[in-house]
Amino acid sequence: MFSVLFLFVWFNLIDSSIGFSSLMMMNTERNNIKGVFFDVDGTLSDSFKLGFDATQAVLKNNDYKLISESDYHLGTKYTTPERFAWHVTNDPTNIDIGKELGQEFDELYVKLVNLETAALYSGINDMLIETKQNHDVIYSALSNACTDYVKAVLKVNSISNLFPIQLGADNVKKSKPSPDGLLEICNNLNIPPSASIYIGDSPTDGQAAKAAKMKSIGVTWGSHKNISEHFDITVDNINELIQELDKMLKNDIIGISSNDAWTSHIHHKSGCEYWYNSITGDTTWTKPNNLKQIENK
C-alpha cells in the first residue's frame, strides 16, 4: 500500500515539475507590443492655429463672444460639439447648440487643412517611419475631431499609408475618455489592448487608454501641459518620445517596480493558481508577499 502511494505521489511530482518548468520557459517570453495608436491634433499635427481660427470664425458668424487661446486649449479635451457647447453656454452637455455649431466648424475645418495649417510637428514623420521599420508595429489614429478631418491631416502630410485605421469621434460609439474607439481599433486589428500603446496630449487620451487597459504616453507639446497623472509616462519633446517608445517596444516595462508586476494565472494541467512577474520573469506557485497585482490574465 505504501509503495503504491509513493509511486502515485512521485509521478505527480514529476508531472508538476515538468509543467512548472515549461511555465517558466513559456512565461519569461513577454508579449510584444504590436499596436501603436495616436491622437492627431496636438500629438502628430501642429494644428492649433487652424482649430483656433476656425472656432473664432464660427463663433463670430453666429454672433457669439470670441474666446481666448487658453479657453480653446481647455476645450480641446471635448468632442467638437461638446466643445462648442462649452464655449457658448459653459455646459458641454448642451448638445443641441453644440451639434449645430460643431457641424459648421467641421465643414470649415476640413476644407482648411493643408501643409501650412496642419503640418506634422518636427521629427514626427521620421519617428513614424523609423519606429515602424525597427519594430514592425501597426499604427492607427483616433481623434475626438471628426473622421474626415483625421483623414485630411494624414493625407496632406503623406502618411495615410502608415495608418490602416483612421477614426474620429463621429465614427465610434462613445468618444474619449471612453475606451470604445481604442477597443474598436484593437478588435479590427486583432491586437489585444495589453499589446498596444496610445499616445496623446489630452487628459482624456490617457483616461481612454487606462480604461482600455493599454499602455500610454502623454506628450506635452500640445494643448495640455500638466497631464502626468493621466499617463504611464509623459515626454516633453520628440527625442524623449522616441526613447520611451523604444523602451516600451523592447518590452521594458515602464513606471512599475518588480513588486508591482505580479499577475495570477491558472495552470493548464493542474488547474492550480500560479504567479508570474512580468519584469523579472519569475514564476511561483505561492502568492508573493506584499504584491501589487497589476492585471489578471
C-alpha positions as CSV (number, residue, x, y, z in Angstrom):
1,M,0.0,0.0,0.0
2,F,2.8,2.4,0.9
3,S,4.7,1.7,-2.3
4,V,1.7,2.4,-4.4
5,L,1.0,5.7,-2.7
6,F,4.7,6.6,-3.0
7,L,4.7,5.9,-6.8
8,F,1.5,8.0,-7.2
9,V,2.9,11.0,-5.4
10,W,6.3,10.6,-7.2
11,F,4.8,10.6,-10.7
12,N,2.6,13.6,-9.9
13,L,5.6,15.5,-8.6
14,I,7.4,14.8,-11.9
15,D,4.4,15.9,-13.9
16,S,4.1,19.1,-11.8
17,S,7.8,19.8,-12.0
18,I,7.7,19.4,-15.8
19,G,4.7,21.6,-16.0
20,F,6.3,24.2,-13.8
21,S,9.5,24.1,-15.8
22,S,7.5,24.6,-19.0
23,L,5.7,27.5,-17.4
24,M,9.0,29.1,-16.5
25,M,10.2,28.9,-20.1
26,M,6.9,30.0,-21.6
27,N,6.2,32.9,-19.4
28,T,9.6,34.5,-19.5
29,E,8.8,35.4,-23.1
30,R,6.9,38.6,-22.7
31,N,4.1,39.7,-25.1
32,N,5.5,42.1,-27.7
33,I,3.8,45.4,-28.4
34,K,2.0,45.2,-31.7
35,G,-0.1,48.3,-32.0
36,V,0.9,52.0,-31.5
37,F,-2.1,54.4,-31.8
38,F,-2.0,58.2,-31.9
39,D,-4.2,61.1,-31.2
40,V,-3.9,63.7,-34.0
41,D,-4.2,67.4,-33.0
42,G,-1.5,68.4,-30.5
43,T,0.2,65.0,-30.9
44,L,1.0,64.4,-34.5
45,S,-0.1,67.7,-36.0
46,D,0.7,71.2,-35.0
47,S,-2.8,72.5,-35.9
48,F,-3.6,74.9,-33.0
49,K,-3.9,78.0,-35.2
50,L,-6.2,76.1,-37.7
51,G,-8.5,75.0,-34.9
52,F,-8.5,78.3,-33.0
53,D,-9.1,80.4,-36.1
54,A,-11.9,78.2,-37.4
55,T,-13.5,78.3,-34.0
56,Q,-13.4,82.1,-33.9
57,A,-14.9,82.3,-37.4
58,V,-17.8,80.0,-36.4
59,L,-18.5,81.9,-33.2
60,K,-18.3,85.3,-35.0
61,N,-20.6,84.1,-37.8
62,N,-23.2,83.1,-35.2
63,D,-22.9,86.3,-33.1
64,Y,-21.3,84.6,-30.1
65,K,-18.5,86.0,-28.0
66,L,-15.0,85.2,-29.2
67,I,-12.8,83.0,-26.9
68,S,-9.2,83.3,-25.7
69,E,-6.4,80.9,-26.7
70,S,-6.4,79.4,-23.2
71,D,-10.1,78.7,-23.4
72,Y,-9.6,77.0,-26.8
73,H,-6.8,74.8,-25.3
74,L,-9.0,73.8,-22.3
75,G,-11.9,73.0,-24.6
76,T,-9.9,70.5,-26.8
77,K,-10.5,67.7,-24.2
78,Y,-14.1,67.6,-25.5
79,T,-15.5,66.4,-28.8
80,T,-16.2,69.3,-31.2
81,P,-20.0,69.6,-30.4
82,E,-19.2,69.4,-26.7
83,R,-16.5,72.0,-27.0
84,F,-18.7,74.5,-28.8
85,A,-21.5,73.9,-26.2
86,W,-19.0,74.6,-23.5
87,H,-17.6,77.7,-25.2
88,V,-21.1,79.4,-25.6
89,T,-23.0,78.0,-22.7
90,N,-20.3,76.8,-20.3
91,D,-22.1,73.4,-20.4
92,P,-20.6,70.7,-22.7
93,T,-23.8,68.6,-22.4
94,N,-25.9,71.3,-24.2
95,I,-25.7,69.1,-27.3
96,D,-28.4,70.8,-29.5
97,I,-26.4,74.0,-29.8
98,G,-23.1,72.2,-29.8
99,K,-24.1,69.9,-32.8
100,E,-25.2,72.9,-34.9
101,L,-22.0,74.9,-34.3
102,G,-19.9,71.8,-34.5
103,Q,-21.2,70.8,-37.9
104,E,-20.4,74.3,-39.2
105,F,-16.9,74.1,-37.7
106,D,-16.2,70.6,-39.2
107,E,-17.2,71.8,-42.7
108,L,-14.8,74.7,-42.5
109,Y,-12.1,72.9,-40.5
110,V,-11.6,70.1,-43.0
111,K,-11.5,72.5,-46.0
112,L,-8.7,74.5,-44.4
113,V,-6.4,71.5,-43.9
114,N,-3.1,72.0,-45.7
115,L,0.6,71.8,-45.0
116,E,0.7,75.3,-43.6
117,T,-2.3,74.8,-41.2
118,A,-1.9,71.2,-40.2
119,A,1.7,70.1,-40.7
120,L,3.3,67.4,-38.5
121,Y,5.5,68.5,-35.6
122,S,9.1,68.5,-36.4
123,G,10.6,65.0,-36.2
124,I,7.2,63.1,-36.2
125,N,7.5,61.8,-39.8
126,D,11.0,60.4,-39.2
127,M,9.9,58.9,-35.9
128,L,6.9,57.1,-37.5
129,I,9.0,55.7,-40.4
130,E,11.9,54.6,-38.2
131,T,9.8,53.1,-35.4
132,K,7.8,51.0,-37.9
133,Q,11.0,49.8,-39.6
134,N,12.7,48.9,-36.4
135,H,9.8,47.3,-34.6
136,D,7.2,46.3,-37.2
137,V,4.3,47.8,-35.3
138,I,0.9,48.7,-36.7
139,Y,-0.3,52.3,-36.4
140,S,-3.8,53.8,-36.1
141,A,-5.2,57.2,-35.4
142,L,-8.1,58.1,-33.0
143,S,-9.2,61.7,-32.5
144,N,-12.1,63.5,-30.9
145,A,-12.3,65.6,-34.1
146,C,-14.4,64.2,-37.0
147,T,-13.1,61.3,-39.1
148,D,-12.9,63.4,-42.3
149,Y,-10.5,65.8,-40.5
150,V,-8.3,62.9,-39.3
151,K,-8.1,61.6,-42.9
152,A,-7.4,65.0,-44.3
153,V,-4.5,65.7,-41.9
154,L,-2.9,62.3,-42.5
155,K,-3.4,62.6,-46.3
156,V,-1.9,66.1,-46.7
157,N,1.1,65.0,-44.7
158,S,1.6,61.9,-46.9
159,I,1.3,59.4,-44.1
160,S,-2.1,57.9,-44.7
161,N,-0.5,54.7,-45.9
162,L,1.0,54.2,-42.4
163,F,-2.4,54.3,-40.7
164,P,-4.8,51.4,-41.7
165,I,-7.4,52.7,-39.3
166,Q,-8.3,56.4,-39.0
167,L,-11.2,57.2,-36.7
168,G,-12.8,60.4,-35.4
169,A,-15.5,60.9,-32.7
170,D,-18.3,60.6,-35.2
171,N,-17.4,57.0,-36.1
172,V,-17.2,55.4,-32.6
173,K,-19.8,54.6,-30.1
174,K,-18.5,56.9,-27.4
175,S,-15.7,59.5,-27.7
176,K,-12.7,59.7,-25.4
177,P,-12.4,59.4,-22.4
178,S,-14.4,56.3,-23.3
179,P,-12.2,53.4,-24.4
180,D,-14.7,52.5,-27.2
181,G,-12.6,53.9,-30.1
182,L,-9.4,52.2,-28.9
183,L,-11.1,48.9,-28.3
184,E,-12.6,49.1,-31.8
185,I,-9.2,49.6,-33.3
186,C,-7.8,46.6,-31.3
187,N,-10.7,44.5,-32.4
188,N,-10.3,45.4,-36.1
189,L,-6.6,44.7,-36.0
190,N,-6.9,41.6,-33.8
191,I,-4.4,43.1,-31.3
192,P,-5.1,42.9,-27.6
193,P,-5.2,46.2,-25.7
194,S,-2.4,44.9,-23.4
195,A,-0.2,44.7,-26.6
196,S,-1.0,48.3,-27.6
197,I,0.2,51.8,-26.7
198,Y,-1.8,55.0,-27.1
199,I,-0.1,58.4,-27.5
200,G,-1.9,61.7,-26.9
201,D,-1.7,65.2,-25.4
202,S,-5.1,65.4,-23.6
203,P,-6.1,64.0,-20.2
204,T,-8.9,62.2,-22.0
205,D,-6.4,60.4,-24.1
206,G,-4.7,59.0,-21.0
207,Q,-8.1,58.2,-19.4
208,A,-9.2,56.3,-22.5
209,A,-6.0,54.3,-22.6
210,K,-6.3,53.4,-19.0
211,A,-9.9,52.4,-19.4
212,A,-8.9,50.2,-22.4
213,K,-6.1,48.6,-20.3
214,M,-3.4,49.6,-22.6
215,K,-0.1,51.5,-22.0
216,S,0.0,55.2,-22.7
217,I,2.4,58.1,-23.4
218,G,1.5,61.7,-22.9
219,V,3.1,64.5,-24.9
220,T,3.3,68.0,-23.5
221,W,3.8,69.9,-26.8
222,G,0.0,70.0,-27.5
223,S,-2.8,71.8,-25.7
224,H,-2.2,70.4,-22.2
225,K,0.9,70.6,-20.0
226,N,0.1,69.1,-16.6
227,I,-1.0,65.6,-17.7
228,S,1.4,63.2,-15.9
229,E,-1.3,61.8,-13.6
230,H,-3.3,60.5,-16.6
231,F,-0.5,58.7,-18.5
232,D,2.0,55.9,-17.7
233,I,4.8,58.3,-18.7
234,T,5.0,61.8,-20.2
235,V,7.5,63.3,-22.6
236,D,8.4,66.9,-23.4
237,N,10.0,66.5,-26.8
238,I,10.2,64.2,-29.8
239,N,13.6,62.7,-28.7
240,E,12.1,61.7,-25.4
241,L,9.2,60.1,-27.2
242,I,11.5,58.1,-29.4
243,Q,13.5,56.9,-26.4
244,E,10.5,55.9,-24.3
245,L,8.6,54.4,-27.1
246,D,11.7,52.3,-28.0
247,K,11.9,51.1,-24.4
248,M,8.3,50.0,-24.4
249,L,8.6,48.3,-27.8
250,K,11.6,46.4,-26.5
251,N,9.3,45.1,-23.7
252,D,10.9,47.3,-20.9
253,I,8.0,47.8,-18.5
254,I,7.9,51.5,-17.6
255,G,6.6,53.0,-14.4
256,I,6.3,50.0,-12.1
257,S,8.6,48.1,-9.8
258,S,9.0,44.3,-9.8
259,N,6.8,44.2,-6.7
260,D,4.0,45.7,-8.7
261,A,4.3,43.3,-11.7
262,W,2.9,40.0,-10.4
263,T,-0.1,38.6,-12.2
264,S,-2.1,35.5,-11.3
265,H,-2.7,32.6,-13.8
266,I,-4.3,29.2,-13.9
267,H,-2.0,26.2,-14.7
268,H,-3.5,24.5,-17.7
269,K,-2.9,20.9,-16.4
270,S,-3.4,21.1,-12.6
271,G,-6.0,23.9,-12.5
272,C,-4.0,25.5,-9.7
273,E,-3.2,29.1,-9.4
274,Y,0.4,30.3,-10.0
275,W,2.0,33.8,-10.1
276,Y,4.2,35.4,-12.8
277,N,6.3,38.5,-12.6
278,S,6.3,40.4,-15.9
279,I,9.5,42.2,-15.1
280,T,11.8,39.6,-13.5
281,G,10.2,36.6,-15.3
282,D,9.9,34.7,-12.0
283,T,7.1,32.1,-11.6
284,T,5.9,30.7,-8.3
285,W,3.0,28.6,-7.0
286,T,3.0,30.6,-3.8
287,K,1.3,34.0,-3.6
288,P,4.1,36.6,-3.3
289,N,4.3,38.7,-0.1
290,N,3.4,42.3,-0.4
291,L,2.5,42.0,-4.0
292,K,0.6,44.6,-6.0
293,Q,-1.3,42.8,-8.7
294,I,-1.4,44.7,-12.0
295,E,-3.7,42.5,-14.1
296,N,-5.3,39.1,-14.1
297,K,-5.0,37.4,-17.5
